[in-house]
Amino acid sequence: MRRLTLAVVAIATFPLAVAQTVAAQAVAARADEAAIDKALAAAPARARDATMVIRWNDDFTYETLKEGTSRLVCYDRSDEPRRAPFDVQCTSVGNLERVAQNRRFRATSADRDEENALIEAAERDGSRVVPEYGSVWLSMRGQDREGASVHTTIAMPGATTESTGFPEDRSQGGAYIMDAGTTTAHLMIPGR
């Protein structure tokens, strides 16, 4: 009789367990869809279908939420210290190792000055991960999605006025190189 009762209870609760599992999977899928939509906000509209989306883990690795067919990858970074409530970024998949290093520097520093000191030390000792030359960095940040603005830069590690013809300050009113001569050198695109 006891075995029969256990069997009846097991059979009766099995559909409930399946329903709970299905419901949990549906909630997770909706959360992933929301994360994908948020991350893609920084991507050009015509590139979104081909863009990869990732979620960063606490150990500076990532999981893929959406496969892509282009080299553009987007992610949310509003979980990092000292970031805006809405802060997403897109860049080349070739820059993910540098993004992981940037996240590590930010996570292990108490403030922007300490973070900059870590970056400068890595630059000096040669451990700074070099970004892909010519790759775009699209950063969208603000208090919320509706009020966020997009800032665009182009990675040009090592670039100087002499090597590119672009000025190294904003005084001429157009694009210019920031952090010239370093691995962080990038072309600033006016417009934010």
C-alpha positions as CSV (number, residue, x, y, z in Angstrom):
1,M,0.0,0.0,0.0
2,R,2.8,2.3,0.9
3,R,4.5,1.8,-2.5
4,L,1.3,2.4,-4.3
5,T,0.8,5.7,-2.4
6,L,4.3,6.8,-3.2
7,A,3.8,5.9,-6.9
8,V,0.5,7.8,-7.0
9,V,2.2,10.9,-5.4
10,A,5.1,10.7,-7.8
11,I,2.8,10.4,-10.8
12,A,0.6,13.2,-9.5
13,T,3.5,15.7,-8.8
14,F,5.4,14.9,-12.0
15,P,3.3,17.3,-14.2
16,L,3.7,20.0,-11.6
17,A,7.5,19.6,-11.7
18,V,7.5,19.7,-15.5
19,A,5.3,22.8,-15.5
20,Q,7.6,24.6,-13.0
21,T,10.6,23.8,-15.2
22,V,8.9,25.0,-18.3
23,A,7.8,28.2,-16.5
24,A,11.4,28.8,-15.3
25,Q,12.7,28.3,-18.8
26,A,10.2,30.8,-20.2
27,V,11.2,33.4,-17.6
28,A,14.9,32.9,-18.4
29,A,14.2,33.2,-22.2
30,R,12.3,36.5,-21.6
31,A,15.2,37.8,-19.5
32,D,17.6,36.9,-22.3
33,E,15.5,38.5,-24.9
34,A,15.3,41.7,-22.8
35,A,19.1,41.6,-22.3
36,I,19.6,41.2,-26.1
37,D,17.3,44.0,-26.9
38,K,19.1,46.3,-24.4
39,A,22.6,45.5,-25.7
40,L,21.6,46.0,-29.3
41,A,20.5,49.5,-28.6
42,A,24.0,50.7,-29.3
43,A,24.3,48.9,-32.6
44,P,23.4,50.5,-35.9
45,A,19.9,49.5,-36.9
46,R,20.9,47.8,-40.1
47,A,23.5,45.7,-38.3
48,R,21.5,44.3,-35.4
49,D,20.4,41.1,-37.1
50,A,24.0,40.1,-37.7
51,T,25.4,41.3,-34.4
52,M,26.4,38.9,-31.6
53,V,25.3,39.6,-28.1
54,I,27.1,38.4,-24.9
55,R,26.6,38.6,-21.2
56,W,29.7,39.1,-19.0
57,N,30.3,36.8,-16.1
58,D,31.8,37.9,-12.8
59,D,35.1,36.1,-13.7
60,F,35.5,38.2,-16.8
61,T,34.4,35.5,-19.2
62,Y,31.2,35.7,-21.2
63,E,28.3,33.7,-22.4
64,T,26.7,34.2,-25.8
65,L,23.1,35.2,-25.7
66,K,22.7,35.7,-29.5
67,E,25.0,34.4,-32.2
68,G,26.0,36.8,-34.9
69,T,27.3,36.6,-38.5
70,S,29.3,39.8,-38.4
71,R,32.3,40.7,-36.2
72,L,30.2,43.2,-34.2
73,V,29.4,42.2,-30.6
74,C,27.3,44.1,-28.1
75,Y,26.9,43.8,-24.3
76,D,25.5,45.5,-21.3
77,R,28.0,47.1,-18.9
78,S,25.7,48.9,-16.5
79,D,26.6,46.2,-13.9
80,E,30.1,47.6,-13.7
81,P,31.1,50.1,-10.9
82,R,30.9,53.8,-11.9
83,R,28.7,53.2,-14.9
84,A,25.5,54.9,-15.9
85,P,22.2,53.1,-15.1
86,F,21.9,52.5,-18.9
87,D,25.3,51.6,-20.4
88,V,25.8,49.3,-23.4
89,Q,28.6,49.0,-25.8
90,C,29.4,47.3,-29.1
91,T,32.8,46.6,-30.7
92,S,34.6,44.0,-32.7
93,V,34.8,40.4,-31.4
94,G,38.6,40.9,-31.8
95,N,38.4,43.3,-28.8
96,L,36.8,41.1,-26.2
97,E,40.1,40.2,-24.5
98,R,40.7,44.0,-24.1
99,V,37.1,44.5,-22.8
100,A,37.7,41.7,-20.2
101,Q,40.9,43.5,-19.1
102,N,39.1,46.8,-18.9
103,R,36.4,45.2,-16.8
104,R,39.0,43.6,-14.5
105,F,40.7,47.0,-14.0
106,R,37.4,48.7,-13.2
107,A,36.3,45.9,-10.8
108,T,39.5,45.9,-8.9
109,S,39.8,49.7,-8.5
110,A,38.2,52.0,-6.0
111,D,37.8,55.0,-8.3
112,R,38.7,56.3,-11.7
113,D,42.2,57.5,-10.7
114,E,43.1,54.0,-9.4
115,E,41.6,52.5,-12.6
116,N,43.7,54.8,-14.8
117,A,46.8,53.9,-12.7
118,L,46.2,50.2,-13.5
119,I,45.8,51.0,-17.2
120,E,48.9,53.1,-17.3
121,A,50.9,50.4,-15.5
122,A,49.8,47.8,-18.0
123,E,50.7,50.2,-20.8
124,R,54.2,50.7,-19.3
125,D,54.9,47.0,-18.7
126,G,53.5,45.8,-22.0
127,S,50.6,43.8,-20.6
128,R,47.9,46.1,-22.0
129,V,45.8,44.2,-24.5
130,V,45.9,45.9,-27.8
131,P,42.6,46.6,-29.6
132,E,42.0,45.7,-33.2
133,Y,43.2,48.6,-35.3
134,G,40.3,50.4,-37.1
135,S,37.6,48.7,-35.0
136,V,34.6,50.7,-33.9
137,W,33.5,51.2,-30.3
138,L,29.9,52.3,-29.9
139,S,29.0,53.3,-26.4
140,M,25.5,54.2,-25.4
141,R,24.9,55.6,-21.9
142,G,22.5,57.6,-19.9
143,Q,20.0,57.5,-17.0
144,D,17.7,55.4,-19.2
145,R,17.5,54.2,-22.8
146,E,15.4,57.1,-23.9
147,G,17.8,59.7,-22.6
148,A,21.0,57.8,-23.5
149,S,23.4,59.1,-26.2
150,V,25.8,57.2,-28.4
151,H,29.6,58.0,-28.4
152,T,31.6,56.6,-31.3
153,T,35.4,56.0,-31.4
154,I,37.7,54.1,-33.7
155,A,40.6,52.2,-32.2
156,M,43.9,53.3,-33.6
157,P,46.6,51.8,-31.3
158,G,49.9,53.6,-31.6
159,A,48.4,56.3,-33.8
160,T,49.8,59.8,-33.8
161,T,49.4,62.9,-36.0
162,E,52.5,62.0,-37.9
163,S,51.2,58.5,-38.7
164,T,47.7,59.4,-39.6
165,G,47.3,63.1,-40.3
166,F,44.6,63.5,-37.6
167,P,45.2,66.2,-35.0
168,E,45.8,65.1,-31.4
169,D,43.4,67.6,-29.8
170,R,39.9,68.8,-30.5
171,S,40.8,72.4,-31.2
172,Q,40.2,72.0,-35.0
173,G,36.6,71.0,-34.5
174,G,36.7,67.6,-36.2
175,A,37.8,64.1,-35.5
176,Y,41.0,63.9,-33.5
177,I,43.2,61.3,-31.8
178,M,42.9,60.9,-28.1
179,D,45.8,59.1,-26.1
180,A,48.1,59.3,-29.2
181,G,51.0,57.0,-29.3
182,T,49.5,54.4,-26.8
183,T,47.5,51.2,-27.2
184,T,44.5,53.3,-26.1
185,A,44.9,55.7,-29.0
186,H,41.6,56.2,-30.7
187,L,39.9,58.5,-33.2
188,M,37.3,60.6,-31.4
189,I,34.2,61.2,-33.5
190,P,32.4,64.4,-32.6
191,G,28.7,64.2,-32.2
192,R,27.7,63.3,-28.6
